[in-house]
Amino acid sequence: MEENVGCCWCCGVLQACCHRPDPEKHIIVGTFEIDHSPWFSLCVAGRSVAIRIYSNQKVDPSTKKGLESESVYLNQSKVLEREKLPIMEGKINLPTKIIKFKLKFEVVREFGSPGAFVIENRGKHEFFLKSATLCLIPATKKQELDFYCNSWVYPLDKTGVKRVFFSNKLYLPSETPIGLIELRQKELQKLRGGSKDERKPWDRVYEYDYYNDLGDPDNGREYSRPVLGGSTDNPYPRRLKTGRPPCKHDHLAESRPTGCFQTYVPPDERLSHEKPKELKKNFVDALVRFLTPKKDHPPGSYQECPDLVKKIVHFFVPKAALSTGDFRIIQSIVDFFRRNPKSSSHQDTGSLDPFEVIFDIFSDKEVKEMDGWVKQKLQKLVPEEIYNEVVATATKGNPVNSQLPSIIAEEKDAWIEGKEFGRQMLAGTNPVRIRRLSPEEFSSLRGTNRLPAEFPSSLMVEEAMHNNKLFILDHDDYLLPFLNMINGKAVCAYASRTILAAESTLELDTIEPVAIELRLPDPNSNMVVFPNDYFRWELAKFHVAANDAAYHQLVSHWLHTHAVIEPFIIATRRQLSVMHPVHRLLDPHFKDTLHINALARGIFLNAGGILEATLFTGEFSMRLSSQLYKQWRFEDQALPKDLEKRGMAVRESVTKKNVSQIEEKPAEKEPEKIDKDEDQVERDESLAEIDENVVELDDINPATDKTPDKRVTPPAGVKLILEDYPYAKDGTEIWDAIEKWVREYCKIFYSSDKAVKQDEEIKEWWSEIREVGHGDQKEGWYDLTTSENLVKALTTLIWITSGLHAAVNFGQYAYAGWPPTRPMLLRKFIPKPNSQEEIELKMDPGKFISQMLPEKFQMAFVIAVMDLLSRHTSDEVYLGQRPPKNRWEEREDVNEKFQDFRETLKEIEKNIIGRNKEYNLMNRWGYAKIPYKLLYPDTSTKRAPTQEKMDINGRGIPNSISI
């Protein structure tokens, strides 16, 4: 039923209708949708919200803006629709509402089509404007104009400026309707700011600043950190400026916010109302799950009994027939058979199997209150509100259960295997560091006597070098200068180089380490370790994994995705109008990133924060990241270029298809049913399960010389050195799809290179990114004067925010959730030959490993952090999915290309499912039986809202860096 607001007592209908329309004027009807405002029912009283519309083509000579209508007020409107939502937590009991208002604007006959509107909030509270529609009366579909607003409107007495919203139509600067030119320019000027004051929550200002907000010198000298950015010694990308005052004890450092969750980001960059609560809950639940001790005797439960045992027992005996004591007996039997028997040489030492101690962290349990020492440690690592909630939750004694990390879920000891170690360099959390070792570089390693002379004569190494399949994982040169400082902080770290070779006896692309070089600043402590030296070899792998874990967190993940993207977002808001086609293309890929980065600087990257406390690099972590920024080049972030530079692929526009190579066949069964309605797709949870009936190599019809040659274009125009390189194989298909979509999109708006050159906003955007946002990095930039280079730059940006971030983020719990696989720090060096420590190692390796790995609290805390970072949130929008409101509806040609992009991604999903079913693609599963799904787009799945927390599924490519 329609509800009237501000109606006349005389007729009970809309006030604007109480007078006869002027025959010399036209009527334009507007519908405005308001959301997220529990106070809005108070705002509409009186004349608190006023709206004026502007003409596209007719200009007012006095203002040089489009002709404008008279102001119309929301109290003159008709409420078309109300939707009540749940009561907001922490507020008084006023329901949030989605309200649609209908307004009528009288304009002069020559007004023409509206192109923008201005809204003034003269009330006391902000509201969220979702969208608007304007149309002439009588209306036709062509005369309707949609406005995708999705923005907070704060009171005028706070902001001092009126809000302008433009229609969804897209214009290059030179094509802007005359009535909108002035508005377009002034809106960008407002967003660039210029004030030196501390930013307020309502400020919509985008400015750059250095990373001078990581330290806290007012809290003590040990919390001082160098400024990153603006110098040759510590170069870094710029961040969003907050304008907070300087510290008292160091005027170059910015003071800390009152709370890490109160740091400034522009209103439209903030996380949704529900997302912070969801993130906090995920973190609290993980901390409770992994840090709280279990009760000695869980009453009325058998939480510790493995799920498989429960299922088997309940298959034969009803639950009601078994007591808690019965299950304890079953548990003790299971524990007996799970436990590895100790050798006679150390049965009486009393030492524990270090891995069983870690397994205990994942046990199902009823929690009890945290020990005091655990509370003290935790309080130093997490924000106060997180800490308080963890403590409160732990006192409730609720039962909790844990999802085992994938690396140990199927095969408990698979992570120890050398081939699994090598596979993770191709399909794990950091598949972007490994590179091919050239013969020249290999010779130089031998020439410096860093590798024994007999090493290259081994058959496996010789054949791998002959086949161009010898690889290196290099964590040496960048790390060595920091080791004296790092190792002075009670950790033990080497710089490492690991040589890996491809399997030579089978037609597979499995690789395994064959030599590890470990170095310290003291050359007398350097060593090269080989697999035949069992104890030292296993310890060397721990040290390599620690190197790789730190590089992954600081460089592959933070620097190469989060940090490098932030200046692009700031420049886009400052230099590209919302009407610009490139702004519209990139906007979904910038969702939540500025806010997530601000939170990261306050919780993860800050002095004494999570990364400093958990990584072996400690307080030098961000300085190390800064030194590696010196090597960063934007051009090299394009996936094909990256693969070429690392020697993992060769440029090949057209290649013959070699039928003797591993070929891919589609799966025999359709794994996922796609409904005709593209947004209504059911999830098949068995997508990644192995179908044993699918056989890749056709033994019945083997290839012969008569097989005709086929010429195909490889994905991304590169041929992989290792065909079974899951990150690269799936990634090049994703890259291809993105590049095709971007190319078709740009063709619609740019008819020639000249059009790109003449685009003043693009010119200023690119100039500001290079000279300010990434002002410390002068090399590796495209010359953005051609359509081709524009396509490359935009494709690279979308790849970084979607595919690359998904590949290095969402697999963290699967691998680093088991600390021995990727320890963040180690507390012991490898014993010297024939030393007393080496004798102790061989007598009791378990005790030595326990002392070498991080302490249990630290491992449990890292597991909780990996759990948090690996979860998709409920408001995630995935690559190729439409945003809540289709923003391409104004352009059928763009919408058609977007649908093509979406369909391509669905085909890639099928390809990935098919590859994950091929038994001879060993790197897609490995000994741990983890299907590679990190670059599975998940475009085709629509998630219904749910209050239940989903398991970590390790798949899906979000549009943006939103966690």
N, C-alpha and C positions, 0 to 999 in steps of 0.2 A: 504494500500500500504506500502511495506517495505521501511524503510529509512536507508540509509547508513551513518555511522559516521566514520570519520577518514579514508576515502577511498583514494586510490591512484589516482593520476591524469592520470596514464597510462591506467587503466582499469576500474576505477570507482567502483571497488568492494572491499570487505574486505581486509585489508592489510595482515592479517594472511593467506589469500588464494593466495597471490601473489607469493608465492614460492611453489615449489613442496614438499609435505610431505616427510620426511625422512622414507624410507622403514623399517628402524630398530626401528622405534618408532610407538606407538599407538596414536590415536587421542581420546581425551575425550572432548565432547561438553558440555558446561555449559550455562544454562539460568538463569539470575539474574534479580529479580524484585525489582525495586527501587520505593519508595513511599515517600510522605510528604517532598519534597524538592523543594521549588521554585527556589533555587540556583543551582540545579543540572546541568542544561544546561551549567552553567559556569564551573562546576567542571570537566566535562569530557574533557575539552580542555587540550591538552598536555598529560603528563603521570602522572596525579594526582591521579588516583585510580588504584592500582595494586592488582592482585589476584594470589595466588599460591594454588595448591591443594596438599593434603598429602595422601599417600597410607595407606590402612588399615593394611596390613600384612608385607610389606617389610620395613625394618628399615635401615636408614642411620647410619652406625657405628660411624660416627664423631659427629652426633647431638643426637643420640639415639631416634630420632623421625622417623616417617614414611618417606619414600622417597618422595621428593617434586618435583613439576614441576618447570619449569622456570616461572617467573612472566609474566602475560598477563595483558594488560592495557585496560581500557574501551574505550579508543580512537581507539583501534583495533577491536572494536566489531561492530556487526550489530544490529541496533535497530529493534526489531521485532514488537513492539506495543507501542503506546502512548495513554494515556487516559487523557484528560484534565478535570480538576476539577474546581469548582468556584474559583474566585479570593480570595486570603487570605485577611482577614480584617486586617488593621493596617500595611500592608506591601506595598512595591511598587508593581505595577501591573504586577507581574510575576505569571503565573498560576502554581498551584501545578500540578505535573504530576505523573502518574504511568507509568514507563517505563520498558520494558523488553529488556535486552541486551543478545546477544548470543556471547559467546566466545569459542575459540578452544584452547585446551591445548595439547601440544605434550609431551608424557611421554615415558620412556623406556619400553620395552616389558614386563619386569618382574614387572612393577609397580603394577599390580593387580587392585583391586577395590579401588576407593578413599573413604576416611572416614571423611575427614575434609578439610576445606580451610581457608586460612588466607587472610584477606583483609586489605590493607593499604590505608588510605585516606590522601594523601599528599596535598590536596587542602586546601581551607580556610574555608569551610563551611561543616556542618554535613549533612548527608542524612540518610534516613530510609530504611534499607534493609529488605524487606518483606520475600523473600524466594529465594531459588535457587534449580536447578536440574542439576545433572551431569549424563552423560551416555556415555558409550563406543560406538565407531563407528565400525561396524554397530550396531545399538542399538536394544535391545530387552527390553521388559517390565521389566524383572528380573534384567537387568543391569542398570536401572534407579535408582538413589539415590536422595531422596528429602531432603531438608534442610529447616526446619521451623525456620527462623531467627528472624523476628519481632523485630528488634533492631536498635537503633541509632548507627551510625558509625561516630565518631568525628575525626577531623584532628589529625594526628599523632603528630604534634608539640604541641598540647594541652595535649593529653593523655599520650604520651610517650610509648604507647604499641600498638601492632598490635591486631586486633580483630580476634579471632578464632571462627569458627562455625562448629559444628559437625552434621553429618547426623541424620535423624530421628530415626535411629535404636537404640534400647535400650540394654544396657549391664550392668549387675552387675559388680562391680569393678574387680572381679576375672575373668570375661569373656571378659574384654576389649581387642580388637585386639592389638597386640603388637605394631603396628605402631601408636596407639593413646594413649598409656599409659602415656607417658611423657607429651603430650599435655593436657590430662585430668587433671593431677596433677597440672601443671603449671597454667592452667586456674583457678582452684579453689584458688590457692595461690594469684593470682592477685585480685580476688574478696574479699579476706579477708583483703586487704589493709595493714595498719600499720602506715601510716603517721599521724602526729598530727596536720597538717594544716587544715584550714577550707576547706570543700569540695567544689569543683567547679561543675558547671552544667554537665560537661562531665565525672566526676569521677564515675566509676562503682565499688563502695566500700561499703561493708556491715560490719559495726561494731556496737557494743552495747554501750549504754550510759544510765545513770540514768535520771529520770524525774527532771532535774535541769533547765528546760527551761520554766517552767510555770510562774515564777515570773518575775518582772521587777523592781528590787530595784533601778536602776538608775533613775527611774521615780518617786521615793518616797518610804518611808518606808512602807506605806500601801500596796504597791504592792510586798512586799517580801513574798516568799512562801518557805516552807521547801523542801529540796530535797527528792524525793520519790525513794526508791530503794537503796539497799546496806546497810541497817541497820535493826536491829530488831524492832526499834520503828516505822519506816515508810517503810515497805517492799513493793515492787512493781515489776511488770515485767519490763524488759528493753525495751528501744526504740532504734530506729535507730540513730546512731551518726551523727552529722552534722559538728562537729569540730569548731563551732563558738567560738570566744574568750569569756573569762569570763566578767561578768559585772564589772564596775569600783568600785562599792560600796559593792560587795559581790563576791569574787573570786570563790565561790562554785557554783554560778548561771551562767548559760549561757546567753549571751546577746541575745536580740531579733533580728530577721532578719529585714532588711530594710522594708519589707512588708510581710504580712502573706502568700501571694501567691508566694513569692520568696524563701521559705524555701527549703532546699536541700532534694531531694530524687534521687536515682540513675535513670539515663535516662529511663531504661526499666520499671521502676515502676511508671512512671508518668501517669497521666490521659491522655486520648486521646486529640488531639488538640481541638476538639469540646466540650468535656465534661465540662471543667471549664467554658466556655462561657454559656453552658446550665444551669449549677448550679447557676451561677451568675444571669442569667436572671430569673430563678425560684425564687430566693430569692428576687430580686428587685421587681418582679411582686407581690409577696406575701406581701412585706412590703408596697407597694403602695396600694394594695387592702385593707389591714386591718388597716393601720395607717393614711391614708389621710382622711380628712373630705369630706363630700359630699356638692355639691353646693345646695344652698337653693331652687332654682327652676331650675331643669335640663331642658334646652330649648329643645323642640321637642322630649322629651323622656318620658317614663313612667317606668323607670328602677326599681322603688320601688315596683311596683305592682307584687305580687307573680306570679310565672310561672303558677300555676294552674288557677288563676283567668284570666290571659291573655288568656290561651287556651280556657277556658269556654266562655269568652266574644267574642273571635274571631271565635268561632264555630257558633255564631249567627249573629255577626256583622262584616263586613269587616274592616280591619285596617284603611283604608282611611276614613271611616265614623265616626271615633272617634277622638276627639281632645285630646290634653294633659290635658286640664281642665277636660274632662270627666273621664279620668283615675285617676286624683287626687281625684275626688269625690268617685270613686270606691275604691281607696286606703284608703280613710278616713273611709269608711264603713267597709272595711276589718280590719283596725286597731281597730275600735271600738269593733268588735266582738272578736278580738284576745286578747284584753287587759283584764287582770283579774280585776274585780271590787274590790275596796278597801272596807274594813269593815267601818262601821260608826264611829268606835272609832278613826280612823286616816285618814279620808277623807281630812281633811284640813291641814295635816302636810306638804304637798308639796313634800313628798318623792317620789322617783321613784321606780318602780319595778326593782330591780337590774338585773334581768334576761332579762328584756326588753332592758336595757341599753347594755347588752352584745349582744343581738340579733341585735342591731343596727350596730354592727361591721360588720355583714355579709350582710348588705343591699346592693342591687345593686345601683350604683351611678355613677354620673359624678364627678370625683375628682377635688378638688381645691388645691392650694398650701398649704403645711404643715404649721401649726402654728410654730412660732419661738421656743416655749418651747419643742415642739415635736422634732424639728430638733436637739436641744441641747442634749436631751436624747438619740436620735438615734445615734448621732455622737460618743457618748461614747461607744456604743455597737457593732458597725459594722465597718469593714475596710473602709478606706477613699474612695476607688474606688466604693464600694457598696453604701456608703452614697451619693456620688456625683451623681451617676446614679439614685438613688431613688428621690433625689431632682429635678433633671432634668426631670424625667418622670412625677412627680406629677404636674409640671407646665404646662403640655400639656393639662390637663383637659379631658383626654379620659374617656369614660365610662368603668366601670369595673363591673364584677359580681363575686359572690363567690359561691363555692360549700359548702353547709352546711355540717358540720361534721355528720357522720352517726348516732351518738348517739341522735341527735335531728332532723334528716332529716325526719323521718317517724312519730315518736311520740315525741312531744316537751318536755313532762314531764316524759318520761320513765326513765331517769337517776336517778330520785328521789327514785324509788321503791327499797325496800330492796333486793328483789330477783335479780334485775338487778345489784345492788351493788355486790352481791355474784357471779353472773354469770361472771362479769368482772375478778374475780380472777381465773376463769377457761378458759376464752376465750377473755380477754381483752389484753391490751398491756403488762401486767406483769403477765402472768399465771404461773410463775416459782417460786413464793415465798410461796404460800399456802401449808400447810402440814397437815397431819392428826394428831389430838390431841389424844395421847394415854391415857388410863385410869389412868396410873401412873402420867403423867404430869398434868392431870385434877385434880387429887386428891391433888397434891402439890399446885396448885393454890388455892384450897379451904383451904388447911391447913395453908396458910399464911394470911388467911382472906382477900385475894384480891378479892374473889368472895363471895357474900352473901350465907349463908347456904341454903336459899330456892331456889337458882338458879338451882341447878341440879335436883330439884324435879319436874321441869316443864316437862310436857309430851313430848314436842318436843325434849328437850335436853336429856331426859332419853332414848327415843327411838333411837335417833341419836347415843348416846354412845353405846347402846346395839347392833346397826347395824354397828359399826365401821365407822360411818359417821359423826363424830364431828371433825371440822377442826379449825385451827388457822392461822391467818395472823399476824406474829410476827415482829414488828418493835420497839423492846423494848431495849434489853440489849446492842446492838451495838450503839444505839442512845443516851441513857441516859447520858453517860459521856460527851457528847458534848453540852448538852442543855444549860448549864449556859453560855457558850461562844456564842452559836447561838442566844439565846434569849436576849443577850446583844446588838444585832444588829438590833433592831426595828422590829423583827418578833416575832411571838408567836407560839411555837411548843411544842408538847408533844411527849413522847415516847408512843407507843400504842401496845396493843394486842387486836385483834378482834377474837371472837369465832363465828364460823359459823356452822350451823346445816343443814343437808339434810332434805328435805321435808319428813314427816313421813306418810302422809295420802294418797299420790298418788304414783304410781310406776314410779316416775320421779326422776332425779338426781339433781333437782334444790336445791340450797343452799341459805341461807340468814343469815345475822348477827343476833345474839341473845344477845350479850353482847360486850361492848367495854370498855377496861381498858385504862385509860390515866394516865401517870405518869410524874412527874417533879422531879428534884433533891430534892426539899423540899417534904417530904412524906406527909405533911399536905395538900398538894394541889392535891393529887392523888384522882382519882374517878373511879367508875365503872358505866357505863350508860347503860340503857335498853330501848327497843323500846317504852315502855309505857310512858316514859318521853319525850314527842314528841320534844319540842324545843331543849333540850340538846342532844337528840339522833341525830337529823339532823346535829347539829353543830359538834358532835363527829365524824360523818361520814366524814365531811369535813376534819377534822384533820387526820383521818386515810388515806384518799385519798391523802393528801399532803405528809404524810410519804411514802406512796407507790410510789408516783410520783417521789420523790427524789431518793428512792432506785432503781427504774426502770432506771432512767437516769444514775446514777453513777455506779451502780453495774450490774444489769441485762443486760443493753445495753452496756455501755462503757467498764467496767472492764471485764465482762464475755465473750465478743465477740471481740471488737476492740483491747483492750490492751493485753489480754492474747495470741492473735494470732500473734502479731507482732514479738515476739522472735522466733516463729516457722518459720516465713517467712525469717528472717535474717539467721537463722541456715540452712535452706534449700538452700539458695543461696550460703552460705559459705562452706558447707560440702557435698552437694549432686550435683554431676555433672548433667548437662542437659541431659546426656545420661542415668542417673539412672532412673529405672522405677518408683520409688517413687517420684522423682522430677517431672516427666511427669504427674503422677496421681494428684499431689497436685497443680501444677502450675495454672490451671484454677480457683482454689479456693482462690488464693492469688491476683487476679487481682485488682489493684487500691488501695488496703488496706493501704499500706505504705504511699501513698500520702494523702489519706483521713484522716489517723491518724495525719499526720503532720499538715494538715489544721485544724483539730479539736483542736490540742494543741495551735494553734495560734489564734483561733477565739472563741472556745467554752470553753475550759478548763483553759485557761490562767487567770492570776490575772485580775479581772475586766471584764472577758469575759462573754459570754452569760449565761453559767450555773451558775456562781457566782451571776450574776445579777438577775436571775429569780428563782432559787431554794432557799428554806428557809435555806438550809445549807450554803449558801453564800461562804465566803472565806475559810470555813472549808470543802468544798465539796470533794476535792481530798484527804485530810487527812482522811476523813471518808471512802472514797473508799479504801485507803491504809489499814485501819484497817480491812476491810472486805476481803481484799486479803489474810489475815492470815487464813481465813476459806476455801479458794479455794483449791480444789484438782483436778488434771487433771482427775483422774479415775472417779470422781463423775460427770464429764461433759457429760459422756455417758448418753443418755436419759433414758434407762432402769434403770441404776444405780441411776440417779437423782430421778426418780419416786419412786423407792424403798426407797431411803434414806428419802424422804419426807413422806413416808407412803401412797403415792397415788396409789401404785401398789404393787403386790406381785409376786415374782418369781414363775413361773409355766410353765414348759416346755410343758406339755400336760394337757389339762383340758377338762372336759365334757362340752358340750354345753348345757346350761340351756335354754330350750325353753320358760320358763316363763320370761326370761330377755328380754330386748329390742333387737329385731333382726333388721337387716338391709335388705331391699329388694332393688334391682336395680330400678332405675327410669323407669317409663313406656315408656318414650320417650327418644330417644337419644338426649342429649342436644347439642352435638357438632359433626359436620361431619368431620371425618378424611379422608383426601384425600390420595390416594395411595402414592403420593409423600409426605414423612414425613415432609418435610420442607414447604409445601404449605398447610397451615391449616387456614380456615376461623374462625374468632372469632365470637362466639355467645354471644352477650352482655346480653342475658337473662338467662345465665347459672345458676345464683343463685336465680332466681325468684321461688316463691313457686308454685308448681303444686298441686292445691287443690284436684285433683283426686287421688293422690298417698296417700294411707293409709298404715301405718306401721303395726298396729296390725290387724290381720286377724280375724274378728268377725265371719265370715262364717265358717271357719275351725279352731276352737280353738284347742290348744294343749291338748292332752289327755295322759293318762298313757301309751298308746300304741305307742306313738311317740318314734321311736328308738333313742338311744343315739348316738351322733356323737362325735368323738374325733378330736379336732382340735388343732393346735399349735397357740397360740395367738401371735399377732405381737410383735416383740422384746422379746418374751419369758416371758412377764409379763401380769398379769391380772389386769386391772384397778379396783380400789375400786369404782370409779364413771365411769360407762360406757359412760355417757354423759359428758365427759371432753374433749372438742374439741381439745385443744392444744395437749393433750396426745394421743387422739385417732388418729388424723391425723399424729401426730409426730411419733408415733411408726411404722406406715406404711412407712413413709418416711425413718426412721432409718433402718427398715428391708431392704428396697430397696438398700440403700447406702451400708449397711453391706454385702449384697449378692454380689453386684458389686465389692466391695473392696476384698472380699474373693476370688472371681473367678479371679480377676486381679492378686492378689498375688500368687495364685496357678500356674499361667503361668510362673512366674519368680523364685519362690522359691519352690523347690521340697520337701524340708524338713526343720525342725527346724535348722538343721546343716547349711543349706545355709544362714539362717538369722544370725546365730552366726558368720559366717565367713565373713559377709558383713562389711568391715571396714568402709565404708562411713556411713552406718546406725549407726554403733556403735559410731562414732565420732559425728554424727548429734544428736543422743539422749543424749549423754553425755554433749554436749555443751548446749542443751536446758535446761537440768536439773541443770547443774552447773553454767551456765552463764546467759542465757536468762531468766530463772526462778530460778536464784540462791538463792533467798530469801525463796523459798518454797521447803522444803526438803522432804515432805511427799506426798503420793498419786500418785506415778508414776508406770507405768507398768515396769516390767522387760522385756526389749525388746530383748529377746533371743529365742522366739518361734514365729512361724507363727501366732498362735492365738492371741498373744498379739500385734503383729504388725498390724493385721487386726483391733483389737479393737482401737488401737491408731489412725490409719489412718481414721477409720470410725468416731471416735470422732472429729477429726480435721475437716473433711468435714461437719459433722453435725453442728458444731459451726459456720462455715463460711457460711453455706447455711440455713438450717432449723431454727436453733436457732435465728440467726440474723434476718431473715425474720419475725419470730413470735414476736420479741420484738421491731422491728423498724417500719414496714410499716403500723401498725394500729394506729400510734400516732395521726394523724389528726382526725381519726374517733372518738377517745375518748378524748384526751387531747386538741383537737381543740375546745372543749366546756369547758372552764376553770372551771366552777363549778363542773364538773365531776372529774377532776384531777387537783385541784389548786396546783400550784408550791410552793406557800407560803401563809400564813395567817397572819392577822395583829391584831387579837383579840383572847384572851383565852375565854373559856366558862365561863359565869358569875357564881359566887358562888350563892348557893341557898339563896333566900330572899334578895339578894343585890339590890341596886338601878339599877345596870346594867341589872339584870335579869328582873326587872319591865319594863325597857325601851325596852328590847328585845321582851317581850310579847306585848307591846303596838305597836311597829313598827318593826316587824322582818325584813322587807325589808331594812330598814335603817341600822340595825345592820349587816346584811349580806353584804351590800355594803361596810361598813367600815371594815369588816373582810376579804373579798376577796381582791386580789391585785388591785391596781388602774387600770383604764381602759387602759392607755397606755401599762402597763406591760402585761395585758391580751391580748391586740391586738398584741403585739410583740411576745408573746409566740405562739399565733395562727399562725402567719406568719412562725415561726421557725418550728412548727409541720407540716405545709404545705410543707415546703422545704424538711424535712427529710422523709416524707411519699411518695414522688414521685419517681417512677422508671425513670431512665434516658434512652435515646433512644438507647444507645449502650449496654444495659444490656444483658448478656447472662445467660439464666436460667438453673437450674439444669436439666441435661439430654439432653440439646441442644448441638449440635456440635459447636465448635468454628468456626470462619470464614473459616479456613482451617482445614480439618479433620486430626487431629494429630494421629489418630490410623490407618491410611491407610497402614502403613508399616507392621502391624500385623493383619492378618485376624482374628486370634483367639481372640485378644483383641477387635477388632471392633465388633465381634459377641456378646461378653459379654456386650459391651457398648450398643448395640442395644437392648439386653434383658433388661438392666437397663432402657433404654428409654421407652420401652413398658410397663414395670412395673409402671413407673411414670404416664403414660397415664391412666392405669387402676385405679391408686389411684385418679387421677382427677375425674374419673367417680364415684368412691366411695364417694368422698367428695361432689360432686354434688347431689348424691343420698341422703346422710345423711342430707344435707341442705334442702331437701324437706320433711323430716319426721316431722310431726307436734308435735310428742311427744318427740323429742329431743330438749327440750326447751332451753338448754344452747347454742345451735347453732344459735338461733335467739334472744331469750329474749324479754323483753317488748319493747326494742328499734327497734326490727326487723332488726338486723344486721347479715346477714349470715356470718358464720365463713369461711373466704377464705384465711387467712394469710398463711396457709400451703398448699394452692392449688398450685401445682408446676408450672403450666402454661408452661409446657414443649412442649405441642402440638401446641402452638401458635407462628406463625412467624409474627413479626411486620415489616411492610414496613416502610422505612424511611419517616418521616413526619415533617413538619415545625410547625404543630399545637401542642399545649400543650395538653396532655391527662389528663383527670380527674384522681383524685386519686382513684384507683380501689381496693386498699387493698388486692391485691393478687399477687402471683408470688414469687418463691424462686430463687433469683439470686444465681449464683455459688459462689459469693464472697461477702465480706463486702465492698461494693463499694459506700456507702453513709453514 
